[in-house]
Structures are given as C-alpha cells and as structure tokens.
C-alpha cells in the first residue's frame, strides 16, 4: 500500500527531473537550432564540447561564476559565523536581530536586485552619495559599468541577501553545543581562540559543511540577481554560466550548444556535491 | 563565548560594542528596504536630485498609481497568487502522501528515494530548463497556471517530504493501528487520523513553498512569457525600457509586492525559521 502513496511524487520526479536531465545530456551531442528546427537535429558527437573548450565567452563565464561563488560564500560564512556568535548570546534586542535577519531572505531576489541597482546608480545612487560624504572615495564610482567594480557590486548584493540565512543556519548549530563545555574550557584557562578552534568549530562542522555545500551550489547557479542587476555586463564581466546558457538557449536559439553548456554546469555541480559526500551522508541518515 | 570575568571588567565596553554592532547590523539589513520605501513616495525631482535627498521633500502617491496603470500589475499579482497557491496545494498533497509512506510503511528503496529528493535540491535548474520548456509546450501548458505550478511543486517537494516525514515520525503508531483494527482503510486512517495531527507541519511547509513559488523567476520567465499569465517577478522587470528606468514606479511596485510578504514573515517567523533549518540543514 505504501507504494501507492509514493507513486504521484515518483511520477513527478521522473517526468520533471530525470527525463529532463537525460534529455539535456542527449541533446548535447546534437546540432539543433530553433532557426532550423524543421530540418531536425544532426548528431555531431563531442563537437559541442570541443567548441566549449575553445569558447572564450564560456571561460569568462566560468571564471566569473567560480570566483563569485568562492568569494561570496567565504564572505557569507565568515560574516555569518560572527553574526551567529553574537546572536547566540543572551543580549537585549535579540528578537529584533532575528526578525530583521528574515527581511533579505523574504524579499524576492529580483526585487532586491532592483533595489541595489538604483542604490548603485553612479549619479543618483545613495551608495556613492554616502561614500562621498564620508570621504571614503573622491569621485563617484561607476558601480555597474566598470568590469572590475561590477563584480564586487554583484558580490555585495548577494552577500546582503544570503548572509542572514547563513547566520541562522550556523546559529542552529551553535545552539546544540552544551554551555558546560565552554564553562569547563574557561576554567581550564583556554583562551577565546582555542575555544573557537577546538570546541565550537569541530562541533558545528556537520551543520556548517552542509550549509556551505548548499550555499556553494545555490551561488554557483546564480541567475536572478545578475539578470536584473547587470544582465551579465559590462562586456560579459558578470555573466554567470546560467545566464550564458539561458542566452544560448532562448536568445540565440542554439539548443544543442545550450544543452552542452547545461551539461557542463551539471557536471561541475555534481563534482562539488561529491566533495561534500560525507556531510551529505549524514543528511540521509 | 566571553569569559565571565571579561564581561564584568569590560561590561560597558562590551555593551557599547554590541550597540554599535546592533545598529550596524539592523541598519545594513533594513536599509535597502527602507530606502526603497522612501523612494516610492518621492517625486521625479527628488528621485533624480543630485545629491540624493533622504526624505521626500513632498510626499506623492503618483508612483503607486503609475505602477498599476503602466502595466496590468493587478493581473500579475493575481497570477502570482494563483500559481503560488496551486504550487503549495500540490506540494503538500503529493509531499504528505510520500512522507506518509516513508515514515509509516516498510517500502523498499527508501534511501534511494530520499537520495533522489536530495539530488533535486542539488541540481542546477539550468540543466532541466530547456526540456521542461519543450515538455510544457507539447502539453500545451506554456503560459498556464498549472505548468508553472507543477515545476514549482517539484522544487518544493524535497522540503515537504523532509519536513513532513519528520512530523509523521512523532505520531504514535498505535493511533492508526487501532483505527485499522476498527475497520478503517489505510486511506481513512491517513486523512482522518494522521493528517489532522500534522496540520502544524503542513502549515510551516505551506508558507515556505508559497514564498519560494512567489519568488520564482527563472521558470516564470521561460514558461509564462505572455502577459496573460505573467507573474509579478517577471512583470516588475518590465517597467524599464532601453531608454528610461522609472525608479519611482519600480520602487512602488516593489513595496506592494514585498510588504505583504514581510508581514507574513514577521507574523510567522518562528515557524519559518524552524522550517528553514529543517529543510536546509539536518546535520
């Protein structure tokens, strides 16, 4: 009888996850374009993948996506750790902090992207205004139209949106540590650094590694924020792999090459997941 | 993690540092939203003044009127709402059935099933976007409520099953066993005895799936490009043209979309946090 209950979800998983994944892998071996759809698809073997390895736009997108993932997730983790440690203390105003943490999380990414876009405006933006007022900078920064600064701008907007969530996850790990451990360590004369490295970190490692895995994969597939904030510009400086793939599929109508790009994204995600295999196993127990 | 003696010695310093942190933290987090809120009431002149003015020199509702007249914003809200409700309903129905058999029956391949679910959360949506587009096109479900809702459902399913099967585990088996002895079928036992007991869990999952569906952009853009079924997240990006970006209108539209969401989140924050932690990390 139990099987009957699980069938509806299995049908969905097969139709909407497994079939599409294999379909994408399959189409990546074909030359298949919207413009010449009537002619059908022709098998080209690995030619799409060979093309990827000679595709400068691909490498630029991959480089940006990896850099963005590493920097954004590191910052989120470090800042999230600091916030979580402060949130874990019995201090006044904790309710307000925990509530405000949910604001960036609940706002749709598209809307937070639009908010930041206006704040980044070179001429009318509040960020340049504040920085100029505080004398951090001498002249207005072209946040979204300079290749280097645009990368930083996207990272800041992403860290703003996701750090609060990260700090909640880390907090949930911290709360499982019995206070007696800290007291005992303090009595033994351990300093704060030792306590963090030898008690806190090992004990929250399982929670932390799963959280980092999920954040790495979510950041690696970034699309919404970039689509609205920079559309991948200037000069593809902030184009993520997802954005490039979507453009290949739906703007250029190149289904075969798009499928090959999607396959590469899939394989990289798979490799990242395998790196975290141990922590994933703990989630399945 | 401060030592007790430290706290006593530096009580004032610590309090002061905490106050600075508090202002910085809450300020940074809330500022973009507050700024957007103020902008939504500004006139064109204030919005594009150099340097920017913090408070509107004159408060106007013009932007809110524009938000509804420049685009069929009300229609977008309705579309987003219907799709999010439908996604929630489907995730809960399909998810609770699956959770029940995971938690209550001794079917084989439970681990394989859970692994499949986990892989959904690990999968980049980009990998399946084109086949899903072609699938929905051949089923005539492009620009429909159902097509997008089904896609949202599959992404809500892992959370639903994870969270609800944990909930089912806490209900004593004797309850339904006695119902089965009394002659009830497994279906009756399921929806008359078990479902009412897991209502709190269903509620938590519903909020999270609803918010995720409401915020969906990638698939909304690809599967529902036409105005009649366009959702809010897609519609709000279309106020701008190649030549102008009407920031006042966009701010007003953002506020209209965000405020109900924030009220929902603030009212239900306990449930949301517990659901987020359960769904995100089970370490």
Boltz contact constraints between the chains, C-beta under 6 A:
constraints:
  - contact:
      token1: [A, 1]
      token2: [B, 186]
      max_distance: 6.0
  - contact:
      token1: [A, 2]
      token2: [B, 101]
      max_distance: 6.0
  - contact:
      token1: [A, 2]
      token2: [B, 105]
      max_distance: 6.0
  - contact:
      token1: [A, 2]
      token2: [B, 107]
      max_distance: 6.0
  - contact:
      token1: [A, 3]
      token2: [B, 107]
      max_distance: 6.0
  - contact:
      token1: [A, 5]
      token2: [B, 97]
      max_distance: 6.0
  - contact:
      token1: [A, 5]
      token2: [B, 100]
      max_distance: 6.0
  - contact:
      token1: [A, 5]
      token2: [B, 101]
      max_distance: 6.0
  - contact:
      token1: [A, 6]
      token2: [B, 98]
      max_distance: 6.0
  - contact:
      token1: [A, 6]
      token2: [B, 101]
      max_distance: 6.0
  - contact:
      token1: [A, 8]
      token2: [B, 94]
      max_distance: 6.0
  - contact:
      token1: [A, 9]
      token2: [B, 94]
      max_distance: 6.0
  - contact:
      token1: [A, 9]
      token2: [B, 98]
      max_distance: 6.0
  - contact:
      token1: [A, 12]
      token2: [B, 154]
      max_distance: 6.0
  - contact:
      token1: [A, 13]
      token2: [B, 116]
      max_distance: 6.0
  - contact:
      token1: [A, 16]
      token2: [B, 154]
      max_distance: 6.0
  - contact:
      token1: [A, 17]
      token2: [B, 120]
      max_distance: 6.0
  - contact:
      token1: [A, 20]
      token2: [B, 128]
      max_distance: 6.0
  - contact:
      token1: [A, 20]
      token2: [B, 131]
      max_distance: 6.0
  - contact:
      token1: [A, 20]
      token2: [B, 132]
      max_distance: 6.0
  - contact:
      token1: [A, 21]
      token2: [B, 127]
      max_distance: 6.0
  - contact:
      token1: [A, 23]
      token2: [B, 131]
      max_distance: 6.0
  - contact:
      token1: [A, 24]
      token2: [B, 127]
      max_distance: 6.0
  - contact:
      token1: [A, 24]
      token2: [B, 131]
      max_distance: 6.0
  - contact:
      token1: [A, 91]
      token2: [B, 18]
      max_distance: 6.0
  - contact:
      token1: [A, 93]
      token2: [B, 22]
      max_distance: 6.0
  - contact:
      token1: [A, 99]
      token2: [B, 269]
      max_distance: 6.0
  - contact:
      token1: [A, 100]
      token2: [B, 26]
      max_distance: 6.0
  - contact:
      token1: [A, 100]
      token2: [B, 29]
      max_distance: 6.0
  - contact:
      token1: [A, 100]
      token2: [B, 30]
      max_distance: 6.0
  - contact:
      token1: [A, 102]
      token2: [B, 265]
      max_distance: 6.0
  - contact:
      token1: [A, 102]
      token2: [B, 269]
      max_distance: 6.0
  - contact:
      token1: [A, 103]
      token2: [B, 29]
      max_distance: 6.0
  - contact:
      token1: [A, 106]
      token2: [B, 261]
      max_distance: 6.0
  - contact:
      token1: [A, 106]
      token2: [B, 262]
      max_distance: 6.0
  - contact:
      token1: [A, 106]
      token2: [B, 265]
      max_distance: 6.0
  - contact:
      token1: [A, 107]
      token2: [B, 258]
      max_distance: 6.0
  - contact:
      token1: [A, 108]
      token2: [B, 215]
      max_distance: 6.0
  - contact:
      token1: [A, 108]
      token2: [B, 233]
      max_distance: 6.0
  - contact:
      token1: [A, 110]
      token2: [B, 217]
      max_distance: 6.0
  - contact:
      token1: [A, 110]
      token2: [B, 233]
      max_distance: 6.0
  - contact:
      token1: [A, 111]
      token2: [B, 254]
      max_distance: 6.0
  - contact:
      token1: [A, 114]
      token2: [B, 250]
      max_distance: 6.0
  - contact:
      token1: [A, 115]
      token2: [B, 32]
      max_distance: 6.0
  - contact:
      token1: [A, 115]
      token2: [B, 36]
      max_distance: 6.0
  - contact:
      token1: [A, 118]
      token2: [B, 247]
      max_distance: 6.0
  - contact:
      token1: [A, 124]
      token2: [B, 48]
      max_distance: 6.0
  - contact:
      token1: [A, 126]
      token2: [B, 52]
      max_distance: 6.0
  - contact:
      token1: [A, 129]
      token2: [B, 51]
      max_distance: 6.0
  - contact:
      token1: [A, 129]
      token2: [B, 52]
      max_distance: 6.0
  - contact:
      token1: [A, 169]
      token2: [B, 280]
      max_distance: 6.0
  - contact:
      token1: [A, 169]
      token2: [B, 281]
      max_distance: 6.0
  - contact:
      token1: [A, 172]
      token2: [B, 277]
      max_distance: 6.0
  - contact:
      token1: [A, 186]
      token2: [B, 3]
      max_distance: 6.0
  - contact:
      token1: [A, 195]
      token2: [B, 1]
      max_distance: 6.0
  - contact:
      token1: [A, 206]
      token2: [B, 283]
      max_distance: 6.0
  - contact:
      token1: [A, 207]
      token2: [B, 281]
      max_distance: 6.0
  - contact:
      token1: [A, 207]
      token2: [B, 283]
      max_distance: 6.0
  - contact:
      token1: [A, 210]
      token2: [B, 281]
      max_distance: 6.0
  - contact:
      token1: [A, 210]
      token2: [B, 283]
      max_distance: 6.0
  - contact:
      token1: [A, 211]
      token2: [B, 281]
      max_distance: 6.0
  - contact:
      token1: [A, 217]
      token2: [B, 122]
      max_distance: 6.0
  - contact:
      token1: [A, 221]
      token2: [B, 124]
      max_distance: 6.0
  - contact:
      token1: [A, 223]
      token2: [B, 218]
      max_distance: 6.0
  - contact:
      token1: [A, 224]
      token2: [B, 217]
      max_distance: 6.0
  - contact:
      token1: [A, 228]
      token2: [B, 237]
      max_distance: 6.0
  - contact:
      token1: [A, 242]
      token2: [B, 126]
      max_distance: 6.0
  - contact:
      token1: [A, 245]
      token2: [B, 126]
      max_distance: 6.0
  - contact:
      token1: [A, 249]
      token2: [B, 130]
      max_distance: 6.0
  - contact:
      token1: [A, 262]
      token2: [B, 126]
      max_distance: 6.0
  - contact:
      token1: [A, 262]
      token2: [B, 127]
      max_distance: 6.0
  - contact:
      token1: [A, 265]
      token2: [B, 124]
      max_distance: 6.0
  - contact:
      token1: [A, 265]
      token2: [B, 126]
      max_distance: 6.0
  - contact:
      token1: [A, 266]
      token2: [B, 127]
      max_distance: 6.0
  - contact:
      token1: [A, 269]
      token2: [B, 124]
      max_distance: 6.0
  - contact:
      token1: [A, 273]
      token2: [B, 122]
      max_distance: 6.0
  - contact:
      token1: [A, 283]
      token2: [B, 282]
      max_distance: 6.0
  - contact:
      token1: [A, 284]
      token2: [B, 114]
      max_distance: 6.0
